[in-house]
Structure formats: structure tokens, C-alpha cells
């Protein structure tokens, strides 16, 4: 099992598949998932000739169940240590949901030459929380409810979320995949209760506006128009206005988990963006 140990002693698990001299794509997962959430994309891009990398964020999956450092600055610093360790140059960074925030913060601060492009899928950028400056965001009570459910019975929460809004399985006439639900639950329960609790604050209250403004590489925003977890208005529609080289592609009827429910659509659009 491949791991690195960060400066604060945290072990970060990662997968690294494909030729070391091939163009590199690094994937960043959402809450409370793991690198396994990218298995479809990793196989697709591996077969297309790319080197593919994905890690378990600290506190998630097979990485250390950290007590501290469960916030975006440290998440991005962990990514920087991993990319330095692997000596990734000109890499494409792809992030989903919380992972989109992680990508934005890392790419905004990355050393020259490390990143060539980025893709944000159902991303939490620029800010999920409703504030005076962000009136279209979600109220703090919504996230407080998540925290309360997490403490009360996170195993039930980790069944309710994928069974309902995450994949849009609460919509009428939608084909439900029990496998996706079970895999979501499996990944979530592998992480630590404390760091995953902390991560709710990280993905909901972090303002990425300055990060988006600072990014100079091309960025593709992909967002489902029926995203019930990260509503498209205060996220993708707001984020595209802050990017210097942004492209927005939205998907009618698709959910927050569209990369898993419709990988053939999402993968093809990412590949076209990378090759452009």
C-alpha cells in the first residue's frame, strides 16, 4: 500500500497507476469518500494513456484518522507534499465536491509548472454557506443538521445521503443502483468520525473566491442542474465569474454524483477539455 508521511506525521494513502512519463491526472474525492470513488475515471483515463493518481484525504479512508489539520489549508498542503513526492509536472487536477475546493486551493498556490489544467465537478466553490455577501448560499442550520446527524448515527447518515440526494435516487423514475449506495457507505465508514465531522465545516464555510481569482490555468466547471447537495446557482454559476480561463458545462437532470451515475458523459467531456 503506497503512502507518504507528511511534515506533521500524517500518513496519506494514494494510488499511482500507469507509466511515469505519461501525462498525469490527479483526482480529489468528495466528503466523506476516498480515492475509490474515482475507480471508473482512473480506469478510463489509464486506458486512454494517462498516468492516474488519487489519494485518500487525511482523516478519510486509509489515511491517518487525524485529530487536527482537517481544514482546507492543510488539505492543500498535503496535496503539495504528495505532488512534490511524485514530482508531478504539468498535471491535470480533477476534484469533485469537497475535492473541488481542495483543487482550487492547491492550484491557486501551486508552484509554476506543477499544474496545466483543472476540472471542478459539482464543486463547493466559491462558498456554500449563506452570508451577507453570499445570500444565495445554504443556511448554517443546514450544515448544523448534518453535524447533528453525524454525531447521532453517522452510519445511518451515510446510507440516507447516497440513497437520496447525492445520486438523485429520491427523484421519480430514476434507476437506483444499490451498488453505488453500498460503495458510498463503505467508503464513508472507513474514515474517522472526528476528521469527517471537521470536514463538514471545511467544505461548507471555506470561501474559495480568492483562490478562483488567482488560478491562471484553464478550468472546466461541470455541474448537474439537479444537484441537490451543492446547488448550481451559488456554486458553478458564481464560480465561473471569478475564473480567468473558465469553461462552464452544465447537465440537465443530472445529480451531484453524476460522475458515478453517468461516467460515460462526464469522462468524455473531461477528455475533450484535456485534449483541447
BELNOR-V783798 format. One record per helix or strand. SS is the DSSP state (@ for helix, = for strand). FROM is the first residue (numbers start at 1). LEN is the number of residues. If there is no record, write none. Layout:
ss: (SS,SS)
from: (FROM,FROM)
len: (LEN,LEN)
This chain:
ss: (=,=,=,@,=,@,=,@,=,=,=,@,@,@,@,=,@,=,@,@)
from: (3,11,24,35,51,72,91,98,115,129,138,140,178,193,209,218,233,246,258,263)
len: (3,7,5,13,5,15,6,12,7,1,1,24,13,13,6,7,7,6,4,13)
